[in-house]
Amino acid sequence: MTEATQVKFRRGTTAEVAASIVENEMQIDTTKGVLVVMVGGVVYEMARVDGNNVSSFVNDFAVGGAVGAADAVTLYANGAGKFSTGSSGAVPEANSDDFIVEADGSSGGISLLNRDGATSRITWSTPTGGKSAEIKNNYSNGEFRLNTSKVGASMLLGADDTITNLTLSGASGSESAVFAGTVTVTDGLEVGDTSKASAIVYIKSSATGESELRMGDTDTDAGSIAYNNNDDEMGFRAGAGLRLLLGSQKLYPNADDYLDIGKTDKRIKDIYLSGGVYLGGTAAANLLDDYEEGTWTPVIGYGTVTVSMAVYTKIGRTVTLQSSFSAFSDQTTAAGISFTGLPFNATSDAPGAFMGRYFGKTGSMCSYIGVSNVVFYESVSAGTWDALGHDDLNNASAYIKFQTTYQAT
């Protein structure tokens, strides 16, 4: 048991002041009076006691409070209460009061100590339970969090601060983060969560300004994606120059005759267009709006025939036909051999190449496209055209092959 030395002081028979020395501690017990200390001949009042009430005015700092009250300890400065502790925690006496920890040495601050595996935190809130914020550290997983219960609140950091592995999240799917100034990320920036349906990054500027996402090793030698609010254009840059713009439902270069699509060793594979391509100019005559390949079904005017080939190629309005016919069932009708069923009607007549065998005509012959059919003619010395008729076929092995090109309507 620790031994104690005790000295008692009396004034009359009712008041008593007891001073005890226990090891290195001096205890003073009194119910009323003033406790003073003298240093270098100067008297300093330490505390004034009146029943259970204690007040103190040691220069700018004192400790006092009603014994047994909810606010058991109060910190004073210049005679006014500044900070109290009690059953509800430690609270400032007024909204304008600060709690400051300061050290004269190289370091100082507040240390929050907790058991292993527990979480330490500093929480800010109003006495009425309003919106709060907190700094929290989870000892078990090393996670450090800055939380706020107010949706849309901001987290501000100083210009020289650096954060590693920063995760920002909100409530009810309204996750968002707003950065003012420049944010530097040294090892990648990840946005979103695989459990969410979407992830959005907003880069905002004024109504007449430009928002830009810049990538590169320097600020000037960089590629970027930028949006011009004033012109409602999205721009793509490589190096110092603007290369490609997207706006007004159009994708176009920054200047006329400026960009190529693909390279000699890096070609574009397929281009799917619902419209056309202007080649060599911008007038309607330069528009190529169709390319098509297919087959067509020739229909003979008399009898039947075997069709071994009937194909076409259409480039713009230009149509090229290739066809082969044999085994004509009618070789007696004097009417000309004619086929309908063209894949596209013609704007006007057009001749084409022709070859055949086993028919009586021996002059120069050609195929001929009318508006909706193809026939075959012989050029005769009288200056007229003589149609190749069914009765000109003189063998069951008669054969016709032709190719012709015409303009479609």
Stockholm file with secondary structure:
# STOCKHOLM 1.0

chainA/1-409         MTEATQVKFRRGTTAEVAASIVENEMQIDTTKGVLVVMVGGVVYEMARVDGNNVSSFVNDFAVGGAVGAADAVTLYANGAGKFSTGSSGAVPEANSDDFIVEADGSSGGISLLNRDGATSRITWSTPTGGKSAEIKNNYSNGEFRLNTSKVGASMLLGADDTITNLTLSGASGSESAVFAGTVTVTDGLEVGDTSKASAIVYIKSSATGESELRMGDTDTDAGSIAYNNNDDEMGFRAGAGLRLLLGSQKLYPNADDYLDIGKTDKRIKDIYLSGGVYLGGTAAANLLDDYEEGTWTPVIGYGTVTVSMAVYTKIGRTVTLQSSFSAFSDQTTAAGISFTGLPFNATSDAPGAFMGRYFGKTGSMCSYIGVSNVVFYESVSAGTWDALGHDDLNNASAYIKFQTTYQAT
#=GR chainA/1-409 SS CCCEEEEEEEETTTEEEEEEEETTEEEEECSEEEEEEEETTEEEEEEEEETTEEECCBTTBEEECCTTSSEEEEEEETTEEEEEEETTEEEESSTTCCCCCCCSSSCCCCCCCCCTTCEEEEEECCTTCCCCEEEEEETTTTEEEEEESSTTCCCCCCTTCCCSSCCCCCSTTCCCCCCCSCCCCSSCCCCCCTTSSCCCCCCCCCTTSEEEEEEESSSSSEEEEEEETTTTEEEEEETTEEEEEEETTEEEESSTTCCCSSCSSSCCCCCCCSSCEECSSSSGGGEECCEEEEECCCEESSSCCEEEEEEEEEETTEEEEEEEEECCSCCSCCSBCEEECCSSCBSSCEEEEEEEESBSCCSEEEEEECSSEEEEEEECTTSCEEECBGGGBCSTTCEEEEEEEEEBC
#=GC SS_cons         CCCEEEEEEEETTTEEEEEEEETTEEEEECSEEEEEEEETTEEEEEEEEETTEEECCBTTBEEECCTTSSEEEEEEETTEEEEEEETTEEEESSTTCCCCCCCSSSCCCCCCCCCTTCEEEEEECCTTCCCCEEEEEETTTTEEEEEESSTTCCCCCCTTCCCSSCCCCCSTTCCCCCCCSCCCCSSCCCCCCTTSSCCCCCCCCCTTSEEEEEEESSSSSEEEEEEETTTTEEEEEETTEEEEEEETTEEEESSTTCCCSSCSSSCCCCCCCSSCEECSSSSGGGEECCEEEEECCCEESSSCCEEEEEEEEEETTEEEEEEEEECCSCCSCCSBCEEECCSSCBSSCEEEEEEEESBSCCSEEEEEECSSEEEEEEECTTSCEEECBGGGBCSTTCEEEEEEEEEBC
//
